[in-house]
Amino acid sequence: MYRDRPRGSRLRVDDYFTPESSEDFFRSAEEGGTAFWADFDWRMRRPWSGHVPAAAPAGPDEPLAATPFAVAVAAAAMNGHVRELAVRHPLMRRDPRLLPILGLRTADHVRAVREPALDAFAEVVTNATTGSLVFAVDAASILDGRIRGVEAVAVVDGELSRRGDEEVLAVLEKLPPASARWLARRLAASGRFDSEALERLASGPFNDWVTRYFGLRAIASAKEHGDADALRRCLWLKAPEARAEALAVLIGLNEDVDLRAFLRDGNSGVRTVAIWGCTKTGVDAADHYRTALREGLPDPAVSLSGLAVCGSADDSSILVEFLGHGTPRVRAAAIAALRRFNVRVPAIVDLLEDGSARVVRAVADYLEDVGPMPDPASLERLCGPGNPRHVRKTVGRVLRRRGFWHGVLVDLEHVRDRDDLLAHDARLRLEDPARTARTGSAAALRDRRLTARLADALREAEGILPHRAVRRIRWVMDSAAR
């Protein structure tokens, strides 16, 4: 099928001139949508691509076979007279499968093709079924933004405004993702739909701004009409922003809501609103999280993150137990909670060598805020070859924040490393003149051993770094050592 076709593979039009294979063509076209027709049109009108079929009419005097595929081929012909014959053919108005190529011809650069195509397109769209309207909207999404596509888009907009909400929603659900988002933007601008339709849109096959926008609109509509039942339905929408807003509105209206279900929501914003609701109603949310951790409920990372918001330093004994958990997300959540409570746990330093980049980043943040910070020699050892990239990169960040010249030394070693990513990042930092002059001039260099190591590393990096950067770093080193 078309969507499974490898990129750059050829669309062989000659293979579809038998009745059986032409049906395969239209099945591929239905699966590929207007994107298929746009590709078909592009290839057919470029003779050097080798896709022009021998059976295609070369001019207006040649007969045009009364088959859907022959009309489709003629509609994509290089000859404008042939394209005009195709858009005027009766099959263009009768066969809904030709609607996408007809829509593309409404933006044709030849007026004699464009005007009859637009008339036929308007007639077909006016009488289109829901399934055919899907093709029309798909075509309009491609034509939108083209100089000559404004009129066809206006035809589709006008027809959608005359159709009922249920039919428009049915069209939206059948569209390909890109076209569905295009239609959702236009529907959002139009301001149509009641609260039930908005809820349906917010629960659609999207996981982005579409569900968020329509979910918040559904909540605003339910709030305006005082519909508590609609607000309760919105508690289970896809978008976490919508769930948090619905929960906040219900709590503000003093409606009875089971907050325990939302204390374990996967989104931190929803959990924060639920914790606020518990505080308002006198319920101890922290006790709920402690119980969940003791009983070993699934996904302890959620309970750890929730406890970090409403717990206290007295909960550190519970948190330490999860530092050795088998899931990186859980270990990182436990470290983040200990960091929030400012509790020192010396064993956390050992997790700098953890196999998960997420955990190592959490440890780095913990050490910078809480401590104790390991000595530079230990950190430099972790930055050396033989350690995983995520460890070297994150520990290098810790060294740079601990002391400017320790960070420069690590960068000078990394710039010669075999790891291209580490070497590239180190080179960018070393070549930054503003950073070197501003920070280096304020960082005293009194350690003679460190100064000697910097001089040796800088000498070895001379063939890699630009002469200008080497000279600047050496000048700043001399100034800081005085």
N, C-alpha and C positions, 0 to 999 in steps of 0.2 A: 504493500500500500504506500501512498504518497508520503505519509508522515514518517514511515519507516525507511524511506529511501535515503541512502547515505548522501551527505553533503557533496555537491559537485558531480553527482551522477546525472546521466542524461535522461531526459524525458523524450522517449522515442514515439513521436506522433504517428508515424507510419504503421505502427503495430495495432492501431485502434480502428482501422477502417472496415473491419468485418463487424457485422452486427453483434456477435458475441463479445468480441474484445472491446467494442465501443461501450458496452454496458459496464465492463471492467473500468473503463476510463471514467465514466460518470460515478461509479462507486468510489473510486479514488478521489474524484473531485468533491464528492459529498463529505468524505472524511477529511480532506485537506482544507475545505472551506475556500473563502475568497483568496487566501494566500496561494492555493494551488492555481487558481485562474490567473492571478497576477504573474506567477512564474510561467504559466503556459503562454500568456499574452506576450511576455518579454521575449521568450525563446522563439516564438513563431514569427515575430517581426524583425528578427535579426538573422539574415540568410547565412552569415558566416558561422553561426552556431551549428549548422547542419541539421536543423530540426524542421525545416519546411517540408511538408509531405508532398510527394509527387502528384497526388490526386487533388491537391488544393487548386481552386480556380485561379488562373493567372490574371484574369481581367473580367470586366463586367459583361463581356459578350459570351463568356463561357457559361454553361448551365450550372446551377447550384443544386446539388442533390437535396431532396426533401427529407433529410435525416438530421436528428439533433446534433450529431457529431460534425457532419458536414457544415452545418450552420455555425457551430462553434469555431471551427477552423477558419471559415470565411470571416467571422467577426474579428479574428485576430490576424487577418492577412495584412501584408505590407501595403497592398493597393487600397487606397481610400475608397474607390468605387466599389470594390468587392466588400469592404466593411459596410458600406451603405446598403448594398443589397442584403447583407446578412441582418442588419438591424431592422430592415423593413420586411423581412420574411415573416410569414404568419406564425411559424414555430416559436419565434422570439416572444410572442404574446401568449402562447398556449402552453409551452413547456417550462415549468418552474425551474428545471435544472439549469436552464440557460440564463437565469436571472443574474448571477454574478458577472458573467461576461458582458451582459447587457448593461449592468451598472458601471462597469469599467469604461464602456464605450460612451457613457454620458459625459465623460471628461476627455473625450477624444480631441485632438488638436485640430481636426477638420470639422468645420461647422456643418457641412452636409451630412456628416456621420453623427455628430453630437446632438443636433436638434431632433431628428427622428428617434434617436436612441432615448433621449430624455422623455419624449412623448410616450413611447412604448413602455419605458420604465415606470412612468407615473401611472399608466393604465394598469400595468401588472401589479404594482404595489397596492393600488387602491382595491383590487379584487383578490389580493393574496390571502392565502390561508396562513395560519400561525407558522406552519413549517416553512412556507415560502417567504414569509416575512423575516425569518431568521437569516436567509440568504441576503435579503435586501439590507438589513441592518449591518450584516457582516461586510457587505460591499461599501456601505456608507462610511463605516469606520476606516476603511482604506482611503476613500475619496476625500475624507475630511482633511482640510489643510491644503489640498490641491487647488490651483487657481481656478480650474474649470469644474471642480467638484462641488461647489457651493449649492447649485440648484438641485442636484440629486440628493444631497444631505437634507436640504429643506423639504423635499418630497417625503423622505423617510420620517423626518421630525413631525411633519403635518399628519401623516398617517398614524404614527404612534400616539399623537395627542387625541385622535379620534377613537382609538381602540380602548377597551376597558383595562382596568388595572390588572385583572387576572391574566389577560392575554399578553400584556406587556411583560409581566413577571415570567410567564411561560417562555416567551422569546428570550428573555435574559438568561434563563436557566439552560437553554439549549445552545447558546452562543459559545464560541471558543473563548478562552480566558481573556485575550487581549481585546477582542470586540466587546465582551461583556463589561470590561472595565470602562471602555469608551462609552457604552450606553449608560452605565451607572453614573458617570460624570454628568451626562446630559440630564438624566433623571434627577440627580441631586440639584442641578441648577434650576430645573423646572418647578421644584417644590411640590410635586403631586404626591399622592398616596396617603391613605389613612394609617392609623397606628398598626393595624394588623398586617397591612402590606409592608410597612416599614420593618416590622419584626421578621417577616419572611425574607426580606432583602438582607437583613442583618444576620440571618442564619443560613445564607446562601453558600455556594461553593467557593468562598473567598477567605483569605486569611490576611487581609491587609486593610487599607484605609476604607474600603467599601463597607466591610462589616462594622468598622468603628464609626464611620459617619452615619450610616443608617441606624445603627444601634442607638447612638446618642440622640438622633432625631426621634426615634420611637419612644425613648424615655422622656424627652421633652414634651411630646404629644400626650403621653399618658399622664405626666405630671400636670399638664395644663388642664386636662379633663378630670383629674382626681381619680384616675383608674388604678387602684391598688393591685388588682388582678393582673393588669397588663405589666405593671412594674415588677411583679413577682415573676412573670414569664421572662422578663428581660434579665433576670438574675442568672439565666443559663445561656445567654448569648455567647457567641464565639469571642468577640473582642473583649479583652480584660478591662479596657477603659470603660466600656459600656456596663459590664458587670459591676465594677466599682461604683460607677455613677448611680446605677439602680439601687445598689445596696445603701449608699449614702442617703439617697432620697427617702427610701423606706425607713431608715433609722431616724432621719430627721422628722418624718411624719409620725413617729412613735408606733409604727406598725410592728406586729409580732413576726419576727424573722428568726429562723434557726441559724444562729451565727456560727455554730460549730462546723457546719459544712464549709463555710467560707474561711475559717481559720486555717484550713489546710488547702486552700486554693493554690494553684501553681504559680500565680502572679503575685508579686510582692505588694503591688498597689491594692489589690483586692484584700489581701491579708491585713494590710494596714488599716483599711476602712473597717474590717471586721473587728480588729483589736480596739479601734476607737468606739465601735458600738458596744463591745463588752465593757469597756471602761464606763461608758455612759449608763449602762444598765446594771452596773455593780457586779459583773461576772469577771472572775480571774482568768484571763486568757492564758497567762503564763502557766497556771496549774494544768490547763488543758494540754499544753505542749509538753510539760514534764511527764504527764501521764502517758502521752503518745510515745515518748522516747523510752520510757521504762517498759512499756508493753510491747515495744518492737513493731509498731505499725509500719506499713510500707512507706517508702520515700521519707526517711528521717531528715533529709536535707530541708524539707519544707518546715518541719517542726523546729529544727535548729535555727533556721532563719527567722521564724516567728518568735522563738524564745529570745533571740538577740534583740528584738524590738521591745518586748514587754517584760523580759526577765531582769536578773540582777547578777552581780558578781558572785553571789552565793551559789549560782547554778554552774559554776566553773567545773565542779567535780563531775557533773553529768556530761559537760561538753568534752572534757579530756578523754572520756571513754571512746569517743568517736574519732579521735585523731588517727586511729589505726584501722578504720573501717575500710572495707574492700572497694568502695565506690569513691572515685575522686571528688565527685560533686559533694558528697557527704563530708569528706575530710576538709574540703575548702570551706564549707558552711560552718563547720566547727571552729576552724581557725578564725574566720571572720567574726563569729560571735565572741570569741575570747578577745579579739582585738577591740571590739566595741566596748567590752566590759573592762578593758585595760588590765587584764590579768596576765601576769608573767608566767609562762610555762617553758622552762629551758629546753624541754624535749622537742619543741617545735623547730628548733634550729636544724635538727636532723632531717626534717622534711624538705630542706632545700635541695636535696638530691632525689626527690620524689619523681616517679616516672610520669606524672601528669603535669603538664604546663600550668593548668588551672590551679593546682595545689601550690606549685612553686611561686606563682604570682601572689597567691594569698599569703604565703609565708613572708615574701618580700615586703608586702604592705604591713604585715604584723610587726616585723622587725623594725621597720622605719618609724612606726608609731609607738610601739610598746617597748621593744628591745628584749633582751640585751643583744646588741649588735656584735656579731663575731669579729675577730681581729682580721685586719686586711689580708694577712697571709693565708688564712683559711678560705677567704672569699676568692683570692686570686687563684688558689688551687682549683676551685670549682669552675673558674673561667677558662682553665687550660684545656688543651686537646684531650680527647678521651671521654669527656662528659657530654651528655645529650645537649643538643642545640638550645632547647628551651631553658635548661639550667644555666648554660653559659650566658645566654642573652639576659635573663632576669637577674642573675647575680651581678653581671656587669652593670646593670641599672642601679643595683644597691650600692656598688662601689662608687659609681659616679656621684650618687647623692651623699655618700659618706665623706668623700673628699675629691676635689676637682682633679688633683694630680694622680690619684689612684685610678680615676676613670680614664685619664689620658693614657696612662701606662697600659691599661687593658685594651683600649682602642688601638694603640700602636702595635700590640701583639695580635689583635684580631685582624688588623688590616692586611697582615701577611698570612692569614689562615686559609686553609683549603676550602672552608665553608664560604661559598660565594655570598650568601645572605649576610652572615656576620661581617665579612670583609667589606661589603658594600655599605652597611649601616655605619661601621666604624670610620670609613673614609669620609662619609658625609659629615659626621660630627667633627672630624679633625680638620676638614676644609672649611668649616664655618668660621669666618673671621670675626664676626660679632661675638660669638660665644667664647672663642679663645681669648680675645682681647679683654672682654668685659669681665668674665669670671676668673680667668687666669691672673689678671693683674691684681685681683683682690684676694687671691689664695696664696699665702706665703709658702715658700718651699724651703724648709729648714732641715729636712731629713737628708743627710748626705748620701746614704745608701739608696734612697728613692731617687735622688737627683742623678746618681750614677746609672741606675737602671733605666731612667728616662732617656739619658743621653745615649746609652747603648741601643735602646729600642728605636730611638729617632734616627740613629745612624743606619740601622738596618732597614728602615722604612723609606730611606731617601729615594730609592729607585721606584717606589710605588706611588708615594704622595707627590704632588706638584712641588716644585722648588719653592714657590711662593708660600705654601702652607708650612713646609719644613722651616723656612726662615722665620716665619711668624711665631711658630711654637717655640723655637730656640730663643728668640728675642724675649718672649714672655717668660720663659724659664729663667733666663739670666736676670730679668727684672725682679721676679719673685724670690730669687735666691739671695738678693742683696740685703 
